[in-house]
Amino acid sequence: MDSLTWYVVLLGAVVVQRLAELVVARRNAQWALSRGGVEYGRSHYPPMVLLHTAFLVGCLVEVSIADRPFVPVLGWSMFVLVLLAQAMRGWCIRSLGRRWNTRVIVLPGVPLVSSGPYRWLAHPNYVAVVVEGMALPLVHSAWVTAIAFTVLNALLLLGFRLPVERRVLAGEPA
């Protein structure tokens, strides 16, 4: 199997994983909302979905159109980081259980999760997203996608998502 075919298979696996996560997130959102959960930051969710979709498309398009090479030392090291990011994401999902979501939904009166990676980091899932955002495109030298996603994701996280989460978790109006 040539490197481009292998990369397309990798991207396909990530797409399937994201779709499965959206199914879990939807189920968890319904569960939380039925128990009095309140959603915050709805306005930044569609741009987040668009960015993550464009990221995956960008990985494929850049590699295909710009004929980016597979550089073994870069590609394999980035592949390891992709696997570590997936493991971190899985650990986050398992640690939060039904409270894990792609949206910001808070169950009033329920304490924060402080197990798993949340024992050490306030937002370990975002660490996984940042690592994956750089590593997945660089598996096949898609450096433009890596830089563009990293910058746009930082703007979205720092400008919208994290401030909403911080305010909500601090008990302030979002």
TAURBEL-V145938 format. One record per helix or strand. SS is the DSSP state (h for helix, s for strand). FROM is the first residue (numbers start at 1). TO is the last residue. If there is no record, write none. Layout:
# TAURBEL-V145938
((SS	FROM	TO) (SS	FROM	TO))
This chain:
# TAURBEL-V145938
((h	3	34) (s	38	40) (h	42	65) (h	72	99) (s	104	106) (h	116	119) (h	124	138) (h	143	169))
